[in-house]
């Protein structure tokens, strides 16, 4: 117990601070503790993810390597919101390839990359339904952005979701030609499957 108190500040992180862990989103450092693993003493950040009811132990020396980072600054958060107002960029490749790219962006921990996934997979009411896998990726990316925005702006997740939806509503609407391309692409996906 005394080792946890003694080391309350490491690698620029401190106990009680919110951080982003790439594969899980926003968590809070609840302790910095020392454990003996395979005969070696290892110092660990104990990161708690309340929403997922999960606790992760990250070696302090590996925090940067695994991509753990501090929450975005307000100007970084603003840049992510601006990305949401841009035009969706959907590559003309097979869905499986794009899905892998989206998954990699979500798990990168890079706020701008995750915002790009939200922008690219967002569907307005007037647009065709998403497939199950598209919806899963969209919701995972949206959840990451919502949780970080809520923490940075000190607002609720609901307020953060409304702010994100407002920014998505500002994005240029898809043209009929783009919708036709999307339908043609969906047909290609169906043929490939």
C-alpha positions in Angstrom: 0.0 0.0 0.0 2.8 2.4 0.8 4.4 1.8 -2.6 1.1 3.1 -4.3 1.2 6.3 -2.3 4.9 6.8 -2.7 4.6 6.7 -6.5 1.6 8.9 -7.1 3.1 10.7 -10.2 5.0 8.9 -13.0 5.7 9.5 -16.7 3.7 12.8 -16.6 0.6 11.0 -15.3 -0.9 11.2 -11.8 -3.5 9.3 -9.8 -7.0 10.6 -10.4 -6.2 11.8 -13.9 -8.3 10.7 -16.9 -6.4 9.2 -19.8 -7.2 7.6 -23.2 -6.2 4.0 -23.7 -6.4 3.2 -27.5 -8.3 -0.1 -27.3 -10.8 1.0 -24.6 -11.2 4.8 -24.7 -11.4 7.0 -21.6 -10.4 5.7 -18.3 -9.1 7.1 -15.0 -5.8 6.3 -13.3 -6.9 5.0 -9.8 -3.4 4.0 -8.6 0.2 3.6 -9.5 1.4 0.4 -7.9 4.4 -1.9 -7.8 4.0 -5.6 -8.4 6.5 -8.5 -8.6 5.9 -10.4 -11.8 8.2 -13.4 -12.7 10.8 -12.2 -10.2 10.9 -8.6 -11.6 9.5 -5.6 -9.8 7.1 -3.8 -12.2 5.5 -0.4 -11.7 2.0 -0.2 -13.1 -0.7 2.3 -13.8 -4.0 1.0 -12.6 -6.6 2.3 -15.1 -10.3 1.9 -14.4 -13.0 2.1 -17.1 -16.2 2.6 -15.1 -18.6 2.3 -18.0 -17.1 -1.0 -19.1 -16.6 -2.2 -15.4 -13.0 -3.0 -16.2 -9.6 -2.4 -14.7 -6.4 -2.5 -16.7 -2.8 -2.5 -15.4 -0.3 -0.9 -17.7 3.4 -0.9 -17.1 4.5 2.7 -16.6 7.5 2.2 -18.9 5.1 0.9 -21.7 2.5 3.6 -21.4 3.7 5.6 -24.4 4.4 2.4 -26.5 0.9 1.1 -26.1 -0.5 4.5 -27.0 -1.9 5.6 -23.7 -2.3 9.4 -23.8 -3.7 12.4 -21.9 -7.1 13.7 -22.8 -7.2 16.0 -25.8 -6.8 19.7 -25.2 -9.9 21.8 -25.9 -8.4 23.0 -29.2 -7.7 19.4 -30.2 -11.3 18.5 -29.4 -12.4 21.5 -31.5 -10.4 20.1 -34.5 -12.1 16.7 -34.0 -15.5 18.4 -34.1 -14.5 20.3 -37.3 -13.6 16.9 -38.9 -17.2 15.9 -38.3 -18.5 18.8 -40.4 -16.4 17.7 -43.4 -17.6 15.6 -46.3 -17.5 11.8 -45.8 -14.6 10.2 -47.5 -15.5 6.7 -48.4 -12.9 4.7 -50.4 -14.1 2.6 -53.3 -12.7 -0.7 -51.9 -14.3 -3.8 -50.5 -16.2 -3.4 -47.3 -13.9 -5.9 -45.5 -10.8 -3.8 -46.3 -12.5 -0.6 -45.2 -13.8 -2.2 -42.0 -10.3 -3.2 -41.1 -9.1 0.3 -41.7 -11.9 1.8 -39.6 -11.1 -0.7 -36.8 -7.5 0.3 -36.9 -8.4 4.0 -36.7 -10.7 3.4 -33.8 -8.1 1.4 -31.9 -5.3 3.9 -32.7 -6.4 6.2 -29.9 -6.0 9.1 -32.3 -9.0 11.4 -31.7 -8.9 12.9 -35.2 -8.8 9.4 -36.8 -11.7 8.2 -34.7 -13.7 11.3 -35.6 -13.1 10.5 -39.3 -14.7 7.1 -38.8 -17.7 8.7 -37.1 -18.0 11.2 -40.1 -17.5 8.5 -42.8 -20.0 6.0 -41.3 -22.7 8.5 -40.1 -26.0 8.1 -41.8 -28.7 10.8 -41.9 -32.4 9.8 -41.5 -32.8 10.2 -45.3 -30.0 7.8 -46.1 -30.1 4.0 -46.5 -29.8 1.8 -43.4 -26.4 0.7 -42.3 -25.3 -2.9 -42.3 -24.8 -4.5 -38.8 -21.0 -4.4 -39.1 -21.1 -0.7 -40.2 -23.4 0.1 -37.3 -21.1 -1.6 -34.8 -18.0 0.3 -36.0 -20.0 3.6 -36.1 -21.2 3.1 -32.5 -17.7 2.1 -31.2 -16.2 5.2 -32.8 -19.0 7.5 -31.6 -18.7 6.1 -28.1 -15.0 7.0 -28.0 -15.5 10.5 -29.2 -18.5 11.1 -26.9 -16.7 9.9 -23.8 -13.6 12.0 -24.5 -15.7 15.1 -25.5 -17.7 14.7 -22.3 -14.5 14.6 -20.1 -12.8 17.4 -21.9 -15.8 19.8 -21.9 -17.0 18.6 -18.5 -20.5 17.8 -19.9 -22.7 14.6 -19.8 -22.4 11.9 -22.4 -25.9 12.9 -23.7 -24.8 16.6 -24.1 -21.7 15.4 -25.9 -23.8 13.2 -28.2 -26.0 16.1 -29.1 -23.0 18.3 -29.8 -21.5 15.7 -32.1 -24.9 15.2 -33.9 -25.1 19.0 -34.4 -21.7 19.0 -36.0 -22.5 16.0 -38.2 -25.7 17.8 -39.4 -23.5 20.6 -40.7 -21.6 18.3 -43.0 -22.3 18.6 -46.8 -25.2 16.3 -47.8 -24.5 13.4 -50.1 -25.4 14.1 -53.7 -27.6 11.8 -55.7 -24.5 10.7 -57.6 -22.7 9.8 -54.4 -25.7 7.8 -53.2 -25.8 6.0 -56.5 -22.1 5.2 -56.1 -22.8 3.9 -52.6 -25.6 1.7 -53.9 -23.4 0.4 -56.7 -20.7 -0.3 -54.2 -23.2 -2.2 -51.9 -24.1 -4.3 -55.0 -20.4 -5.1 -55.5 -20.1 -6.1 -51.8 -23.1 -8.4 -52.1 -21.6 -10.0 -55.2 -18.3 -10.5 -53.4 -19.9 -12.0 -50.3 
